[in-house]
Amino acid sequence: MAGGDPYFDIGHIEQLTNGDLLPVVFSLNCLSGSFDTTECFCEEFVRKEDGGAVAIFGATRTSYSGYNDYLCRGFYDAMWPDFDTDVGDNTALYTLGEMLNYGKTYMANTWGDAWGYERLTFELFHVFCDPSLQIWSAFPEELEITYTATAQELIVTVSDRDGVIEGALVGLSQVSGFYANGYTDSTGKITIDTSSADILEEVTLGVTVHDHLPYIKTFFLNQMPEIPDKPDGPLTGQKGTEYTFSASTTDPDDDQIYYMWRWGDGQYSEWLGPYSSGDTISTAHKWSDTGNFQVRVKAKDSNEFETDWSEPHMINIKKNKAANWVMFRILQNFPNLYALLKTFLGF
């Protein structure tokens, strides 16, 4: 049971369907947190699937009016220091464990201990959740995060619609064990040393700021090259003649780059390189058949991060003119042969 007027019990919790809209509940009454005697109201509230609460304050035994009232006032003053400017240092507290301790101290400093239940109140009230969890005191805003990543460092900038944010907590981690964190400076930036991270393993970036939605993103510190531009080369050619094509791309990490060509006739080049980022490279190919062919190229960096294929460059391969000239001379010298071929081939 949690309170007598209005009356709530575990049956009411089972009817909740609030999904991800999870509040912090202050159940400042008797026995709602009596976890050692039964499945209590507080436990059911935080365990509820598809609803419930993310955290709840409750008492493990019978609590007492007056003490409860001033404990509640202390919770308000923790979040909004202007509630009682005569108490505390007027610094807002949003971490639930800090709020719980502050509320108890506020009660002791303002209500006193007229009935001898002060120590009991200190001992019986608990917060059912992670005590390091922070509560929102306003409707949360979205964070705006930009970053540049290399194998040596990650530079993160944190801002919102009002500008850059100082003091944002930024953390970077990998499953294999790498972890680093810190706070943004007055320009909203933080630089994290990633030299000991695994360049081929994804990292998870997390950013938290009070009264803002948390930001979480997973990515590779190594960035693949840009997809190469459409190859440059001739538009027409002759069968059996070699033609040269060029391409270029850049790598955000300035890594060495390798290129592979696809010639449209079932033939591929090997990985060619390495080349420096931004260099224009050239490769030649010849076709043994006539027709239209799509020439494409792709790139990879020295860490084996590979791009998609480029847009195609179209080339039309025709018959060799020299071969046609030889046939023309033969037919010119043997005119009867042309008539015979015409009859035989049916044209």
Long-range contacts (C-beta under 8 A, 24 or more apart in sequence): 1-30, 1-31, 1-32, 1-41, 2-27, 2-29, 2-31, 2-32, 2-41, 2-58, 3-27, 3-29, 3-32, 4-29, 8-41, 9-41, 10-39, 10-41, 10-44, 13-41, 13-44, 13-45, 13-48, 13-52, 14-44, 14-48, 16-48, 16-50, 16-51, 16-52, 17-50, 17-51, 18-50, 18-51, 18-52, 19-50, 19-51, 22-51, 22-52, 22-53, 22-54, 23-53, 23-54, 24-53, 24-54, 24-55, 24-56, 24-57, 24-96, 24-129, 24-135, 25-53, 25-55, 25-56, 25-57, 26-56, 26-57, 26-72, 26-75, 27-56, 27-57, 27-58, 27-59, 28-57, 28-58, 28-59, 28-63, 28-68, 28-71, 28-72, 28-125, 29-59, 29-63, 29-68, 30-59, 30-61, 30-62, 30-63, 31-59, 31-60, 31-61, 31-62, 32-56, 32-58, 32-59, 33-57, 33-58, 33-59, 33-60, 33-124, 33-125, 33-126, 33-128, 34-59, 34-60, 34-61, 35-60, 35-128, 36-60, 42-128, 43-128, 45-128, 46-128, 46-129, 54-129, 54-133, 55-96, 55-127, 55-128, 55-129, 55-130, 55-133, 55-135, 56-127, 56-128, 56-129, 57-96, 57-100, 57-125, 57-126, 57-127, 57-128, 58-125, 58-126, 58-128, 59-124, 59-125, 59-126, 60-124, 60-125, 60-126, 61-120, 61-124, 63-121, 63-124, 63-125, 64-115, 64-117, 64-120, 64-121, 66-111, 66-114, 66-115, 67-107, 67-111, 67-115, 67-117, 67-118, 67-121, 68-121, 69-111, 70-106, 70-107, 70-110, 70-111, 71-103, 71-104, 71-106, 71-107, 71-121, 71-125, 72-103, 73-106, 73-107, 73-110, 74-102, 74-103, 74-104, 74-105, 74-106, 74-107, 74-110, 75-99, 75-102, 75-103, 77-102, 77-106, 78-102, 78-103, 78-106, 79-135, 79-137, 80-137, 84-110, 92-137, 94-134, 94-135, 94-136, 94-137, 94-210, 95-131, 95-132, 95-133, 95-134, 95-135, 96-127, 96-129, 96-130, 96-131, 96-132, 96-133, 96-134, 96-135, 97-127, 97-131, 97-132, 99-127, 99-135, 100-125, 100-126, 100-127, 100-131, 134-208, 134-210, 136-210, 136-211, 137-210, 137-211, 138-211, 139-211, 140-211, 140-212, 140-213, 141-211, 141-212, 141-213, 142-212, 142-213, 143-168, 143-207, 143-209, 143-212, 143-213, 143-214, 143-215, 145-205, 145-207, 145-215, 145-217, 147-205, 148-252, 149-194, 149-219, 149-220, 149-221, 149-222, 149-223, 150-194, 150-221, 150-253, 151-194, 151-195, 151-197, 151-199, 151-221, 151-222, 151-253, 152-193, 152-194, 152-195, 153-191, 153-192, 153-193, 153-194, 153-195, 154-191, 154-192, 154-194, 154-203, 154-205, 154-221, 155-189, 155-190, 155-191, 155-192, 156-184, 156-189, 156-190, 156-191, 156-192, 156-205, 156-207, 157-184, 157-187, 157-188, 157-189, 158-184, 158-188, 158-189, 158-190, 158-207, 158-209, 159-188, 160-209, 160-212, 163-188, 164-188, 164-189, 165-209, 167-209, 168-207, 168-208, 168-209, 169-207, 169-208, 169-209, 170-205, 170-206, 170-207, 171-205, 171-206, 171-207, 172-197, 172-203, 172-204, 172-205, 172-206, 173-203, 173-204, 173-206, 174-198, 174-201, 174-202, 174-203, 174-204, 175-201, 176-201, 178-203, 194-221, 197-221, 199-303, 200-303, 200-304, 220-305, 222-253, 222-255, 222-301, 222-303, 222-305, 223-251, 223-252, 223-253, 223-305, 224-251, 224-300, 224-301, 224-305, 224-306, 224-307, 225-249, 225-250, 225-251, 225-252, 225-255, 225-257, 225-277, 225-299, 225-300, 225-301, 225-305, 225-307, 226-250, 226-251, 226-252, 226-299, 226-307, 227-298, 227-299, 227-307, 227-308, 227-309, 227-310, 228-259, 228-297, 228-298, 228-299, 228-307, 228-310, 229-310, 229-311, 230-310, 230-311, 230-312, 230-313, 231-261, 231-295, 231-296, 231-297, 231-310, 231-313, 232-313, 233-295, 233-313, 233-315, 234-315, 235-314, 235-315, 235-316, 236-315, 236-316, 236-317, 236-318, 237-287, 237-315, 237-316, 237-317, 237-318, 238-317, 238-318, 238-319, 238-320, 238-321, 239-287, 239-288, 239-289, 239-290, 239-317, 239-318, 239-319, 239-320, 240-286, 240-287, 240-288, 240-320, 241-286, 241-320, 242-284, 242-285, 242-286, 243-284, 243-285, 243-286, 243-315, 244-282, 244-283, 244-284, 245-282, 245-283, 245-284, 245-285, 245-295, 245-297, 245-313, 246-280, 246-281, 246-282, 246-283, 247-280, 247-281, 247-297, 247-310, 248-278, 248-279, 248-280, 248-281, 249-277, 249-278, 249-299, 249-307, 250-277, 250-278, 251-277, 251-301, 253-301, 255-301, 255-302, 255-303, 256-301, 256-302, 257-299, 257-300, 257-301, 257-302, 258-299, 258-300, 258-301, 258-302, 259-283, 259-297, 259-298, 259-299, 260-297, 260-298, 260-299, 260-300, 261-285, 261-295, 261-296, 261-297, 262-294, 262-295, 262-296, 262-297, 262-298, 262-309, 263-287, 263-293, 263-295, 264-293, 264-294, 264-295, 264-296, 264-312, 264-315, 265-289, 265-293, 271-300, 274-302, 287-317, 289-317, 290-317, 290-318, 290-319, 291-316, 291-317, 292-316, 292-317, 293-317
